């Protein structure tokens, strides 16, 4: 740990799980002088203050962001354009901005629309550290420890600005990676956004039945794991789905075509086709788990 | 624990996770004199013997089942009719038979076809204790501890025979419940079989891509939990799907209709519809988890 923190002043928009854990991570690393929080609700900001996540609640946006070393936009992605529009005129020449959104092409486009000449100061990021709990109370200094954070730098970013943003996430314990925004969105549509949609859909499908209690009473560990992500934040996931609509539609259609095939196999009693599909899936799932562990 | 075991001799067909854990559970409770195992492969039987799951490998089916107090058929459901046909002529007058299959209407129909006058001695059961690992090595004495076992008694079962089978599962630590076979299959198609199919389908869908490595490298905890059941036993799940084809097709079609609705909402950018769906799912998932814990 150096004697002086790398970031004197950090401003966070949206002090929930993602923003709060970022603040706590930088604090734990001794790499931040002061954290100022902005948010939609005074109650959650007060809570973040009580938990020591932020040092002050921000009121004057222009003044706070002008003197910030680092800004994190950690709102649901649907609100990011508005935050960008609010801060763009005021951010200082030395300020770098990053975000914690789960989709990146839309965020990059919004940044392009709002930051103008300061676009080079915004380095988009996606921390892969979901949790079904949200809000400041769920924030933890070690949320990002050994987790991946995908940076999707823009052509306008200087090497220095990318390095500063990378450094911030790495002080939180993360392993940083880089993808192009569109590539990022295709990958996460498949491995994250689609599974969330499918899990929400399954629980909804059961919940709306008259006799849902009978069904839920026999749901066991397979159901529990499959549906853990269906307890995720509805507004956040609405925004993710909308922000990544094109890639998600493509993945969803691909998946529906696969379900149609399995439906046909099941209908005609084609056990061979079913077993082959399950076999490929099991081998891939096991190889994935072995690599991860 | 009583001085004498409730079941002097137990014969198990299929000494894997389900059959092996049943044997170990009864042994741990001191409620079995001797366990004899039958199976397709000598290697797995030898393994079960070495692990103390069974006391002997059975060779003469007729002789072994004639003197059995309790028989468990714990093969994949696709092989149960064959086992039933093999044992039906020989089971003793005091023998009760149960099974560990995940579907029940087909098993009940097979029993009706094969057990003839002895049908009343067969009490179908479904232990709700899945695990993605299979085989004798995965068997544990406490697999059924505090887990549900659903009995689906047949009209021909005597109260005494149901009680004896219930007792065996309860000695393994299970909580027993009763459903009609068809009702059982409808419930489990929705809360277990469909999620397995969906999870297998997602992993397969990614695994068959040329660049699957890129996708898997960014898969995180949401993917991990959603796909845990895609590491399940392909042959077992093929059999479950086929055995519960009618109810599973019904659930799958219902689910596909729901996906179509979400697809339309996503396509037209209907955030309200998406959020409402996610919201209902989250509330139901949380209520379910609160009830379970």
Interface residues (C-beta under 8 A of the other chain):
Chain A: X78 X128 X129 X130 X131 X147 X148 X150 X177 X187 X188 X190 X191 X192 X194 X195 X196 X197 X198 X199 X200 X201 X202 X203 X204 X205 X206 X207 X208 X212 X214 X215 X216 X218 X219 X220 X221 X222 X223 X224 X225 X226 X227 X228 X229 X230 X231 X232 X233 X234 X235 X237 X238 X239 X241 X242 X245 X248 X249 X252 X253 X254 X255 X256 X258 X259 X260 X262 X263 X266 X267 X269 X271 X274 X275 X277 X278 X279 X280 X281 X282 X283 X284 X285 X286 X288 X289 X291 X292
Chain B: X78 X128 X129 X130 X131 X147 X148 X150 X177 X187 X188 X190 X191 X192 X194 X195 X196 X197 X198 X199 X200 X201 X202 X203 X204 X205 X206 X207 X208 X212 X214 X215 X216 X218 X219 X220 X221 X222 X223 X224 X225 X226 X227 X228 X229 X230 X231 X232 X233 X234 X235 X237 X238 X239 X241 X242 X245 X248 X249 X252 X253 X254 X255 X256 X258 X259 X260 X262 X263 X266 X267 X269 X271 X274 X275 X277 X278 X279 X280 X281 X282 X283 X284 X285 X286 X288 X289 X291 X292
